[in-house]
């Protein structure tokens, strides 16, 4: 009995000692400056962190079957929050805040910062908040003032000179276009007539061979030079019929003379000096 009384007395003395120590600490804390809200929040966060660490350690000691049962009872979201704590969520929120602050539009005339993973459109609006003014026609808007024809003619009299110059240029351009169009049409007709003469020449040669074979003779195939000569004879006959043979021969002689001059070596090339 004496031993039990002694143990009770010792426990009571220890409790009293601990109580006095806490009372002293509280009195010293009261004499100091009052704690700010930030300090109190930090203390609460530290306590929550310690509790989360203790809980995670306790969960780590549990067997796998118990952990699976708790996961089924609490659900995945609550279980992850209880098991892993709120630090991961806080990190995700901080990362999202930093990303939003990085990509926010910081000014009206500054380009918007966006992620480089998304391709930039060529026809994007550079200034989203810039309001464009409404367009107006000065001919029908009262802000342009009243229309005065005499003042307008005096101020814009140079337009008449420009119109006259434009008319003269248009007439010259039309003449050039007309001449080139007529020349193009003439050349097309000449080419068509030349092609028709060639077709007639080949048709005659083919018909001659058919007649020879009908008589039991062998066909005769003429060379290209002979065919060309027959074609030239037909062409001269047609030009003589149209009274254009003389002009054609003059042009051909001039062309041949020019070709001969080009073929001759120059004096400098022949003798080495001018």
C-alpha positions in Angstrom: 0.0 0.0 0.0 2.8 2.4 0.8 4.4 1.7 -2.6 1.1 2.6 -4.4 0.8 5.8 -2.5 4.4 6.7 -3.3 3.8 6.1 -7.1 0.6 8.2 -7.0 2.4 11.0 -5.2 5.2 10.9 -7.8 2.8 11.0 -10.8 0.9 13.9 -9.2 4.2 15.7 -8.6 5.2 15.2 -12.2 1.9 16.5 -13.5 2.2 19.5 -11.3 5.7 20.2 -12.5 4.6 19.9 -16.1 1.6 22.2 -15.5 3.9 24.8 -13.9 6.3 24.7 -16.8 3.4 25.2 -19.3 2.1 28.1 -17.1 5.5 29.7 -17.2 5.8 29.4 -21.0 2.3 30.9 -21.4 3.2 33.8 -19.1 6.5 34.4 -21.1 4.6 34.2 -24.4 2.0 36.8 -23.1 4.8 39.2 -22.1 6.2 39.0 -25.7 4.6 40.8 -28.7 1.3 39.2 -29.9 1.6 36.8 -32.8 0.5 38.1 -36.2 -2.1 36.3 -38.3 0.7 35.2 -40.7 2.6 33.5 -37.8 -0.5 31.9 -36.6 -1.2 30.6 -40.1 2.3 29.3 -40.4 2.0 27.5 -37.0 -1.3 25.9 -38.1 0.3 24.8 -41.4 3.2 23.3 -39.5 0.9 21.4 -37.2 -1.2 20.2 -40.2 2.0 19.0 -41.9 3.1 17.1 -38.8 -0.3 15.5 -38.5 -0.3 14.5 -42.2 3.2 13.0 -41.8 2.1 11.0 -38.7 -1.0 9.8 -40.6 1.0 8.8 -43.6 3.5 6.9 -41.4 0.5 5.1 -39.7 -0.9 4.2 -43.1 2.4 2.9 -44.3 2.5 0.4 -41.4 -1.0 -0.9 -42.2 -1.3 -4.1 -44.2 -2.3 -4.0 -47.9 -5.7 -5.5 -47.2 -6.6 -2.8 -44.7 -5.4 -0.1 -47.1 -7.6 -1.6 -49.9 -10.6 -1.6 -47.6 -10.1 2.0 -46.6 -9.8 2.9 -50.2 -13.1 1.3 -51.1 -14.9 2.9 -48.1 -13.5 6.5 -48.5 -13.3 6.6 -52.3 -10.3 7.4 -54.5 -10.4 11.2 -54.1 -10.6 11.2 -50.3 -8.2 8.3 -50.0 -5.5 10.1 -52.1 -6.0 13.2 -50.1 -5.7 11.3 -46.8 -2.8 9.1 -47.9 -0.7 11.6 -50.0 -1.8 14.8 -48.2 -2.7 18.1 -49.8 0.9 19.0 -50.8 0.5 17.6 -54.3 -2.8 19.5 -54.8 -1.1 22.7 -53.6 1.8 22.2 -56.0 -0.6 21.7 -58.9 -2.5 24.9 -57.9 0.7 26.9 -57.6 1.9 25.6 -61.0 -1.5 26.6 -62.6 -1.3 30.0 -61.0 2.3 30.6 -62.3 1.2 29.4 -65.8 -1.8 31.7 -65.8 0.3 34.7 -64.7 2.9 33.9 -67.4 0.4 33.7 -70.2 -1.9 36.6 -69.2 -2.4 39.6 -71.5 -0.3 42.3 -69.8 -1.2 45.3 -72.0 -3.3 46.6 -74.8 -0.4 47.1 -77.3 1.7 44.1 -76.2 1.6 40.7 -78.0 -0.2 38.0 -76.1 2.0 35.2 -74.7 0.7 31.7 -75.5 2.2 28.3 -75.4 4.6 27.4 -78.3 3.1 24.0 -78.6 0.0 25.5 -80.2 0.6 26.7 -83.8 0.2 30.4 -84.3 -2.4 31.4 -86.9 -1.3 33.8 -89.6 -4.6 35.7 -89.6 -4.8 36.2 -85.9 -5.9 39.6 -84.3 -2.8 41.3 -83.0 -4.7 43.8 -80.8 -7.8 42.1 -79.4 -9.0 45.1 -77.3 -8.3 47.7 -80.0 -11.6 49.1 -81.2 -11.7 50.0 -84.9 -13.6 53.2 -85.8 -16.7 53.0 -88.1 -15.9 53.9 -91.7 -17.7 56.8 -93.3 -18.1 58.2 -96.8 -17.2 61.9 -97.1 -19.6 62.4 -100.0 -22.7 61.6 -97.9 -21.5 62.5 -94.4 -22.3 65.8 -92.8 -18.9 65.9 -91.0 -17.2 66.5 -94.4 -19.2 69.8 -94.8 -21.4 71.1 -97.6 -20.5 70.2 -101.2 -19.7 73.2 -103.4 -19.2 72.4 -107.0 -17.3 75.6 -108.0 -14.7 75.0 -105.2 -14.4 71.4 -106.1 -13.8 72.2 -109.8 -11.1 74.8 -108.8 -9.4 72.5 -106.4 -9.4 69.4 -108.7 -9.0 71.0 -112.1 -5.9 68.9 -112.7 -8.1 65.9 -113.1 -9.3 67.1 -116.5 -5.7 67.2 -117.7 -5.1 63.7 -116.4 -8.3 62.5 -118.2 -7.1 64.0 -121.5 -3.7 62.3 -121.1 -5.3 59.0 -120.3 -7.5 59.3 -123.4 -4.5 59.9 -125.7 -2.6 57.0 -124.1 -5.7 54.7 -124.5 -6.0 55.7 -128.2 -2.3 54.8 -128.8 -2.6 51.6 -126.9 -5.7 50.6 -128.8 -4.0 51.3 -132.1 -1.0 49.1 -131.0 -3.4 46.4 -129.8 -5.4 46.6 -133.0 -2.4 46.4 -135.2 -1.0 43.4 -133.2 -4.4 41.7 -133.3 -4.7 42.2 -137.1 -1.2 40.9 -137.5 -1.9 37.9 -135.4 -5.1 37.1 -137.4 -3.2 37.5 -140.7 -0.4 35.1 -139.4 -3.1 32.6 -138.3 -4.7 32.7 -141.8 -1.3 32.3 -143.5 -0.4 29.3 -141.3 -3.8 27.8 -142.0 -3.4 28.2 -145.8 0.1 26.8 -145.7 -1.1 23.7 -143.8 -4.0 23.3 -146.2 -1.5 23.3 -149.2 0.6 20.6 -147.5 -2.4 18.5 -146.9 -3.4 18.8 -150.6 0.1 17.9 -151.7 0.1 14.7 -149.6 -3.4 13.9 -150.7 -2.4 14.1 -154.4 0.6 11.9 -153.8 -1.5 9.3 -151.9 -4.1 9.3 -154.7 -1.4 8.8 -157.4 -0.1 5.7 -155.5 -3.7 4.4 -155.2 -4.2 4.8 -158.9 -0.9 3.1 -159.7 -1.8 0.1 -157.4 -5.2 -0.1 -159.1 -3.4 -0.4 -162.5 -1.2 -3.2 -161.0 1.9 -1.0 -160.7 4.1 -0.5 -157.6 3.6 2.7 -155.5 6.2 5.4 -155.7 7.2 7.1 -152.4 8.9 10.4 -153.0 11.6 11.9 -150.8 11.1 14.9 -148.5 13.0 17.2 -150.9 10.7 16.3 -153.8 7.6 16.7 -151.6 8.9 20.1 -150.5 9.5 21.1 -154.1 6.0 20.2 -155.1 4.7 22.2 -152.1 6.7 25.3 -153.2 5.3 25.0 -156.8 1.7 24.9 -155.4 2.5 27.9 -153.2 3.9 30.0 -156.0 0.9 29.2 -158.2 -1.4 30.3 -155.4 0.6 33.6 -154.8 0.6 34.3 -158.6 -3.1 33.8 -158.6 -3.5 36.4 -155.7 -0.9 38.8 -157.3 1.4 38.5 -154.2 4.3 36.6 -155.9 6.4 39.7 -156.5 6.2 41.0 -152.9 6.9 37.5 -151.7 10.0 37.1 -153.8 11.3 40.6 -152.6 10.9 39.6 -149.0 12.6 36.2 -149.6 15.5 37.9 -151.4 16.0 40.3 -148.6 15.9 37.5 -146.1 18.5 35.5 -148.0 20.8 38.5 -148.4 20.7 39.1 -144.6 21.4 35.4 -144.0 24.4 35.6 -146.3 25.8 38.7 -144.6 25.5 36.9 -141.3 27.4 33.9 -142.7 30.3 36.0 -144.0 33.1 36.6 -141.4 33.6 40.2 -140.3 36.7 42.2 -141.4 38.0 42.3 -137.9 37.5 38.5 -137.5 39.1 37.8 -140.9 42.2 40.2 -140.7 42.5 40.7 -137.0 42.2 44.6 -137.0 39.7 47.2 -138.0 
